[in-house]
């Protein structure tokens, strides 16, 4: 499979087989994702692989802000990647000042790029994923006991797909592209 095929063919998977992805496969996914670019190569993204079904259910029940789509997806997942970022590094100079007017929000970009790399690598290895942003980061952090110097940015339930959804309608290139000359 080439990169363009992976970008076009990967889908968000929300229903998974009752089978764990092995630690070896997960390590391979992270091996690939760790090459994602980041602000000044700070490499702030951290990966927590959650396999405790009770904690997954706690997140589904208490941290999804009532968004039933995410509740159902989490309750169906055996494994969830919780991606965090080390605070105070992305978009921040050594003296603590912000490098741009985006302030500390640059870490969202860094983890976003790492999330896409995680999902494309997983797809290449036969693992389905869905990126979730609709949740309470503070509640997830509390449930999992994640350190204060890290910010929970995204949840990625993953596993072997129980579905093969069609591609959603995509906007045309002309709707998305503008040339400024």
N, C-alpha and C positions, 0 to 999 in steps of 0.2 A: 504494500500500500504506500502511496506517496502522500506528501503533506496536503496537497490540494484535495485529494480524495477524502482524506481524514476530515478536513475542514468542512467539506460539503456533505459528507455522509453521517458524521457523528450526530446523534440525537440525544435529547434529554430523556433519560430513562427513570421512570418513577415506580416501576414494579420489578422486583428482583426474585430470582430463584432462591430457595432456602439452602444456599451453599456459600460458605465463606471463601473469599479470595485469599489465597495463601500469602504468608508473610514474604515469601520470595517474590511473588508478583508485585506486591505492594512496594517492596524495596526497589524493584525495577522501575515502577512508576515514579517514585521519588527521585531515583537516580536520573531520570530524564528531566523531571520538573525542576530539579535544582539548578539547571542551566538557564533558567528563565532570567532575563535581564532585570535589574533592579537599580534604584537610585544610587548612583556612584558605587555600584557593586556592593551595596550594604547587605544584601542577602537576608532580609528581615523576615521572610516567610518561614513559619514553623508549621509542622504537620503533626497533628494528633490523630491517631486512628482509634476510633471508638468502636468497641465490639461488645460492650456491656449493654445487653438489651434493656435492663432496668433504667440505665442512664439515658439510653435513646428514647425510651418511653417518657421519662421525666422531661426531656427536652420537648418531645412532641406535645405533652400535656401542658407544660408550664412556660415554654419559651417561644412558641410559634405565633404569638399575638392573635390567636384565634383563627389563623389562616388555615382552613381545613385541608386545602390542597397539600400543604407541607406536613400537616399532622398525619394524613394518610400515607404519604411517601415515607416519612420517618418510621412510622409503625411497621411498614413493610420491609424496611432495610435491616440487614444484619450488621452492616458496617457503615460508619460515617466518618469521613475525613473532616476534621475541624481545622481550618487554616487560620492561623493567627499571625500577627506582625509584632515585632519588637518595637515598642513605642520610642519616639524621640530620635529616630535615625533617618527615615525617608523624608527627603525635603528639608532636612535640618543641617545647619552648619555646625562645626565643632564647638562654636561658642554658644550654641543653643538657639540662635536666630534662624528664622525660616529663610530658605533660599529663594522662594518665589511667593507670589500672592496666594498660592494654594495652601499655604501654611502646612499643617501636619497631615493634610488629607492625601498626600502623595502615597502613603502606605497602602491606600485602597488600590491604586494603580499597580503597585508592586505585587500585591496579593492577587489582583485580577489577572495579571499576566501569568503568575504561577498557577492559578486555578485553570486557566485555559491549557497550559502545558500539562498539568495533571490529567485533565479530561482527555486531551488528545493522546497522551501516552497510554492511558487506561484503554481507550478505544482501540488503539493499535494492538494491545494485549488481550482484547476480547472482553473487557470489563466495561459495563455501562455506568454512567454517572449523570447526576443532575446538580447544577449549582443553585444553592439556596441563599438568598439574602434577606428574606422576610422572617426575622426572628429577633428576639431580644438578646443582644450580645452579652449584656451583663448577667442575665439569667443563665445562659450557657456557661459563661465563665464561672459563675458560682456553683453550678451543678458539677462541673468537671474539675474545679479547684485549680484553674489556670492562674498563673502568677500575675500580679498587678502590673508588671512592666510589659505585658503583652495585651494586645487588643484582638478579640475574636472578630474576624472579618467575614468569613464565609463557611457554610456547611456544605459538604458534598457527599450525600448518600451515594453508595456505589455497590456494585455487585454484578453478577451475571444476569443479563437481561431476561425478563419473562415476557417482554413485549418488543415489538419492532415498529415504533410509530412512524407515520409518514412525515415528511418534511412539512413544517408549517409554511404558509404563503410567505414569500420573501419580497421585499421591495425591490424594484428594478434599480440598476446602476444609475440610471438617469434621475431617479428620485433621491438617491443618496449622495451623488457626486456633484460638486461645483468646482469649476476652475476659476481661479482669481488671477487675472492677467494684467 
